[in-house]
Amino acid sequence: MDDMYLEAGPVTQFEHTHPSIKNVDAEFEQNRTSAQILADSVAAVVGSWPFIAIQSFLLVIWIAVNVVLAMQHSDKAWDPYPFILLNLALSFQAAYTGPIVMMSQNRQAEKDRRQANSDYETNIRAEAEIRVIMEHLKYQDKIIHELVSELKMLRASQHHGTDGSHTNHDHQL
């Protein structure tokens, strides 16, 4: 077997630098504006069970107090049935929280798109790395098969000797 197999081949292709993997989440967190931070905070609060529970509790109290006041002292209820002031407050809340939550969701969707793109790029690089590794393994397999063939030929030549007699070198290999 030639020494060129040991010096040349896919080994040199295997040695290359690996580009760094992007942390999309960290990039997004570092580049957030104060408006985006506010939108994310509002969305986190409004989209939580504690917010729903507290708002539900406050609505029940509002309605109960106004119903009791309207029944006992009709002039003392600040928002009697059909609760127009409550409807105005809830409409005002929905008018502002809806777009703010959507801003946060749009930003999250952009972050998800960037993460998917980063994952795709990582997969492309991984596929290329696997291809190089597979080529290297095929190269190693070829060398191993050639070495095994040469060992078999050496054993056969040592076993039979040049004049056909047996030698003691069989036990050394």
C-alpha positions in Angstrom: 0.0 0.0 0.0 1.3 3.5 -0.8 2.0 6.1 1.9 0.0 8.6 -0.2 -3.2 7.2 1.3 -2.1 8.3 4.7 -1.0 11.8 3.6 -3.8 12.8 1.2 -7.5 12.3 1.0 -10.6 13.6 2.7 -8.8 14.2 6.0 -7.8 17.7 4.8 -11.4 18.5 3.8 -12.5 17.5 7.3 -10.4 20.2 9.0 -12.3 23.5 8.8 -13.8 26.1 11.0 -17.3 26.0 12.3 -19.4 29.2 12.1 -21.0 30.2 15.4 -24.6 29.4 16.0 -26.8 32.5 16.5 -28.8 32.9 19.7 -31.9 34.5 18.2 -33.6 34.9 21.6 -30.6 36.8 23.0 -30.4 39.0 19.9 -34.1 39.9 20.2 -33.9 40.6 24.0 -30.9 42.9 23.5 -32.5 44.9 20.6 -36.0 45.5 22.2 -37.2 49.1 22.4 -39.0 50.4 25.4 -42.3 50.2 23.5 -41.6 46.6 22.7 -40.8 45.9 26.4 -44.0 47.6 27.4 -46.0 45.6 24.8 -44.5 42.3 26.0 -45.2 43.2 29.6 -48.9 44.2 28.9 -49.3 41.0 26.9 -47.8 38.9 29.7 -50.2 40.4 32.2 -53.4 40.5 30.1 -52.8 37.0 28.9 -52.5 35.4 32.3 -55.0 33.6 34.6 -54.4 35.9 37.5 -55.4 38.9 35.3 -58.6 37.1 34.3 -59.4 36.1 37.9 -58.8 39.6 39.2 -60.8 41.2 36.4 -63.6 38.7 36.9 -63.6 39.4 40.7 -63.7 43.2 40.1 -66.6 42.9 37.5 -68.6 40.8 39.9 -68.0 43.3 42.7 -68.9 46.3 40.4 -72.1 44.7 39.3 -73.1 43.5 42.7 -72.5 46.8 44.4 -74.4 48.7 41.7 -77.3 46.2 41.8 -77.6 46.5 45.6 -77.3 50.3 45.5 -79.9 50.6 42.7 -82.3 48.3 44.6 -81.9 50.0 48.0 -80.9 53.6 47.1 -81.6 54.2 43.4 -79.8 57.6 43.5 -76.6 56.2 45.1 -75.7 53.7 42.3 -73.0 55.2 40.1 -73.5 52.7 37.3 -77.0 51.1 37.4 -78.2 48.4 35.0 -77.3 48.2 32.0 -73.9 49.2 33.4 -73.0 51.7 30.7 -69.9 53.0 32.6 -68.6 49.4 33.0 -69.2 48.8 29.3 -67.3 52.0 28.5 -64.4 51.0 30.8 -64.2 47.5 29.3 -64.4 48.9 25.7 -61.6 51.3 26.5 -59.5 48.5 28.0 -60.1 46.3 24.9 -59.4 49.2 22.5 -55.9 49.6 23.9 -54.9 46.1 25.1 -55.9 44.4 21.9 -53.5 46.3 19.6 -50.7 46.2 22.2 -51.1 42.4 22.6 -51.0 42.1 18.7 -47.8 44.1 18.6 -46.3 41.7 21.1 -47.6 38.7 19.0 -46.2 40.2 15.8 -42.8 40.6 17.4 -43.0 37.0 18.7 -43.9 35.9 15.2 -40.9 37.7 13.8 -38.7 36.2 16.4 -40.1 32.7 15.5 -39.4 33.3 11.8 -35.8 34.3 12.6 -35.4 31.3 14.9 -36.7 29.0 12.1 -34.3 30.6 9.6 -31.4 30.1 12.1 -32.5 26.5 12.6 -32.6 26.0 8.9 -29.0 27.4 8.5 -27.8 25.1 11.3 -29.4 22.1 9.6 -27.7 23.0 6.3 -24.3 23.2 8.1 -25.0 20.0 10.0 -25.9 18.2 6.7 -22.6 19.4 5.2 -20.7 18.3 8.3 -22.3 14.8 8.1 -21.5 14.6 4.4 -17.8 15.3 5.1 -17.8 12.8 8.0 -19.4 10.1 5.8 -16.8 10.8 3.0 -14.1 10.5 5.7 -15.5 7.2 6.9 -15.7 5.8 3.4 -12.1 6.8 3.0 -11.1 5.1 6.2 -13.1 2.0 5.2 -11.1 1.9 1.9 -7.8 2.1 3.7 -8.8 -0.6 6.3 -9.9 -3.0 3.5 -6.6 -2.4 1.7 -4.6 -3.0 4.9 -6.6 -6.1 5.7 -5.9 -7.4 2.1 -2.2 -6.6 2.5 -2.1 -8.4 5.9 -3.7 -11.4 4.4 -1.1 -11.5 1.5 1.7 -11.0 4.1 0.4 -13.9 6.2 0.0 -16.1 3.2 3.5 -15.3 1.9 5.0 -15.9 5.4 3.0 -19.0 6.0 4.1 -20.7 2.8 7.5 -19.0 2.6 9.3 -18.4 -0.7 10.2 -22.1 -1.1 6.9 -23.5 0.1 8.2 -24.3 3.7 6.4 -23.1 6.8 7.9 -20.3 8.9 7.5 -19.3 12.6 6.3 -15.8 11.8 2.7 -16.8 11.7 2.4 -16.5 15.5 3.9 -13.0 15.5 1.2 -11.4 13.4 
